[in-house]
């Protein structure tokens, strides 16, 4: 079992194919997200949505429901703009929404802030019925990582490392550690035959 990077074993056309596939996947993901009637962003701790609505609306014209596991934003008497289950629970007391005036048409937007219960999980979508994004491609801003306490930060960094390794077919940090211990043991015991050894 070698720890070489599988990317090094690809010829230039395979690398180009992989890049093209990645760009196509990203373009499709961007197109799917652009079709949604809202925009959303997230950090490791929270999710923010902006939902464009007509400029003549007031707060009382809206029907907004935020629970631990669900969201609904609608103009009263109309089909919901967004409605569904969150992929992970939120802290209801820390969630909020406001109606804000914007310079772009249609003139106003509902800004929704959601506080994640699980501060180490990326969301693939806001509601489970929406298209997913590839969370393995998220690279958090290092300033946000530094906001986390030491233990949480090292756990997040390990998860990110393992995710990247999984994508490239490399070893996770645990597998790498086992391999390092195994190699050290091998070096200390040259008289033993390890040719049939497998890593569990």
MISE-199197 format. One record per residue: x, y, z of N, C-alpha, C, O in turn; residue in one letter. Coordinates in steps of 0.2 Angstrom, whole numbers, plus 5000, padded with zeros to 4 digits. Atoms other than C-alpha are relative to their C-alpha. Example, Ala and Ser with C-alpha at 12.3 -4.5 7.8 and 13.67 -1.06 7.14 Angstrom:
// MISE-199197
500449945000506249785039500450065000500950055003A499649944999506849955036499650055003499950115004S
// end
This chain:
// MISE-199197
500449945000500050005000500450065000500850085005X499649945001500950164994499650065002499050065001X500449944998500550335000500150064995500150114996X499949955006500950414983499350034998498850004999X500649965002499650544977499849974993500249974989X500350035006498550454964500050054994500150034988X500049955005498550624954500749994996500750004990X499350005003500450594950500049944995500449944990X500050065005499950424941499650024994499649984990X500549995006498750514929500550034995500950074996X499749975005499350564912499750074999499150085001X500349935001499050744906499350004997498950044999X500750005003497450694896499549985006499050015006X500450024994496750614912499950055005499450065007X500049944996497150764922499550054997499150085001X500549955004496250874909499349985000498950025001X500750034999494750754909499750015007499250035007X500249994993494650764928499850075001499350095004X500249934999494750954928499450024996499050064999X500649985004493450964914499449985003498950015004X500650024996492250854924499950045006499350055007X500149964994492550954939499750074998499250095002X500349945002492151114930499349994998498950044999X500750015002490651044922499549995006499050015006X500450014994490050984939499850065004499350075006X500149934997490351154946499550044997499150085000X500449965004489451234932499349985001498850025001X500750024999487951124934499750025007499250045008X500249984993487951154953499850075000499350095003X500149935000488051344950499350014997498950054999X500749995004486551334937499449985005498950015005X500550024996485551234949499850055006499250065008X500149954994485851354964499750074997499350105001X500349935003485451504952499349994999498950044999X500750015002483751424948499650015007499050025006X500450004993483251434967499750075001500050124998X500349944999482051574972500450045006500150095008X499749974995483351624985500849994999501049954995X499350015000485251644988500249985007499850015012X499850014994486151575002500749995001501149974996X499350014998487851565011500049975006499549975010X499950044993488551475026500750015002501250024998X499450014997489951475038499949935004499449905003X500050064996490351325049499550015006499249965008X500549994994489151405062499350024998498950005002X500649985001487751475053499850004992500349994988X500250005007486751495036499650065000499250085004X500449945001486051655029499749994993500049974988X500350005007484751665015499750074999499650115003X500349945002484151815005499449984995499649944990X500550025004482451794997499750074997499350105000X500249945003481951934984499250005000498949954999X500749995000480151994986499850074997500250114997X500249945003479052134978500150065006500050055012X499849944996479552314985499450035004499550065009X500649974997477752354990499849965006499349975010X500250044995477652215003500350035007500850065007X499849984993477752245022500149935004499949885002X499950064996478252125036499349965001499349905001X500750044998476352085040499749974994499349924994X500250045006476152025022500349944999500249904995X499650065000477351885025499849955005499649965010X500250064996477051715032500749965001500949924996X499450034999478751665039500049955007499849975012X500050054995478951505050500749975000501049944995X499350044999480651445057499949965007499849985012X500050044995480651295068500749975001501249984997X499350034999482151185074500149964994500749954992X499850045006481951075058499750024994499849994989X500449985006480851175046500150074999500250115003X500049935002480751335036499450014995499349974991X500549985005479351425027500050074999499950115004X500149935001479351595019499550004994499749984989X500549995005477851645009499750075001499750105006X500449955000476851795004499349985002499149934998X500750034998475151775013499649994994499550034989X500550015006473951695001500349974994500049964989X499750025006475251634989500449935002500549925008X499550064999476351474987500650025003500950075002X499449984997477851474998500650014995500649974990X499449995004479451534991500549955001500849924997X499550064998480451415001499649975006499350005010X500450044995479651275012500349935000500449904995X499750075000480451115018500449995007500450035011X499650024994481551025031500750024999501050014994X499349995000483251075036500449944999500149895002X499650075000484650945033500249995007500449935009X499850004993485150985051499650045004499450105002X500449954996484251065066500450065001501050075000X499849934999484451245070499850025007499449995010X500249974993484451345087499550054999499650114997X500549955002482751425085500150075003499950125000X500049944997483051555098500550054997500550114998X499549965003484551615088499950024993500350064990X500249995007483651615071499650075000499350085004X500349945001482951775064499850024993500149994988X500149985007482151855049499850085000499550105005X500149935001482052035043499850024993500049984988X500249985007481252125028500450064998500350115002X499549945001482552245020499850024993499749994988X500049975006482452365006500649994996501250004999X499450015004483652334991500050054995499550084993X500049965006484252434977499949974993499750004988X500250045006483952294965499349985000499049975005X500750025001482252244958500049935003500549895003X500749965000481052184964499950055006499450075007X500149954996481452304978500149985008500350035012X499950024993481452204995500349935000500249894995X499850074999482152045002499949985007500050025011X500050034994481851935016500749975002500949934998X499450034998483451905025499949955006499649975012X500150054995483451745036500749985002501149964998X499350024997484851705048499849935004499449935008X500150064997484951525054500649985004501249985001X499550024996486051465068500149925001499649895003X500050075001486651285066500149975008500550005012X499950044994486551165081500749975000501149975004X499350035001488051065074500550054997500450074991X499549955002489451185072500649974996501150014994X499550035004490551065062499849974994500149934991X500250035006489451015048499850054995499450104997X500249965006489251095031499349984998499249924998X500650015003487551105024500049994992500350034989X499950015007487351035006499450044997499450054991X500649965003485651125004499750035006499850015012X500349974994484551235015499449965002499249955007X500550044998483051125013500149934996500449934990X499850075003483150935009499749994993500049954989X500350015007482050954993500450044995500350034989X499649965005483351074985500649964997500849925001X499350045003484851024974500550015005500650065008X499549994995486350994984500650034997500750034991X499349985002488051074983500549955003500349915007X499550054998489650974985500450035006500850075005X499749974994490151015003500849985001501150015004X499350024999491850925001500450064996501050064997X499649955003492351074990500050075004500450125002X500049944996492051205004500750015003500949965007X499449994996493651285010499850065005499850125002X500249944996493151395025500650055001501250035000X499549954999494051555028500449995006500149975011X499550024994495551535039499850045006499950025012X500149964994494951675050499449975004499449975010X500550044997493351575053500249945004500049935010X499750064996494351425058500350025006500349995012X499649984994495351525070499550025006499750035012X500549994995493651575079499949945004499649955010X500250064997493451395084500549995006501150015006X499550024994494151335101500549944997500349914992X499450045002495751225099499749934998499949904993X500250075001494851055100499550004994499649954990X500550005006493451095088500450024994500249984989X499649995006494651175076500449944997500449934991X499650065003495851025075499549954998499749914993X500550055003494250915073499850024993499849984989X500249975007493651025058500649994995500549974990X499450015004495451025051500149934998500249924992X499950075002495550835052499549984995499649944991X500550025005493850815044500150024993500049994988X499849975006494350935030500549964996500549944990X499550035003495950845027499849934998500049914992X500250065002495150675027499550004994499649954990X500449995006493850735015500450014994500249984989X499649995006495150795003500449944998500449924992X499650065001496150635005499549954997499749914992X500550045003494550535001499950014993499849964989X500149985007494250634985500549974996500449954990X499450015004495950604979500249925000500749904997X499950074999495950414984500649995005500949945005X499450014995497350454997499749975007499149955007X500250034994497350395015499850055005500050115004X500249964995496450475029500550015005501049975005X499449994995497450545044500049945004500649925006X500050064996496950395054500449944996500849914999X499650055004497550275040500750014999501149975000X499349985000499150375038500349995006500949965006X499750014993499450365057500249935001500749915003X499950075000499250175056500649984996501049944998X499550025005500350165041500750025003501249985003X499349984997501750265050500249965006500849945006X499850054994501650155066500249944997500749915000X499850065003501650005055500750004997501149954998X499349995003503250065045500550005006501049975005X499549994994504050115062500149935003500749915004X500050074997503649935069500449964995500949924997X499650045005504349855052500750025001501149975001X499349985000505949955054500349975006500949965006X499750024994506149905072500149925000500449895004X500050085000505849715068500149984993499749954989X499950025007506749685051500049925000499949904994X500050075000506749495056499349974998499349914996X500750025001504849485054499850014992500050064989X500249995007504049455037499350035000498850005003X500649965001502649585033499750004993499350034992X500350005007502349535015499349994999499050024994X500750015001500649475018499550045004498950035005X500349964996500149605030499550054997499650084992X500549965003498549705027499850055005499850045011X500249954995497949865035499350005001498950004996X500750004998496249855044499750065001499150075002X
// end
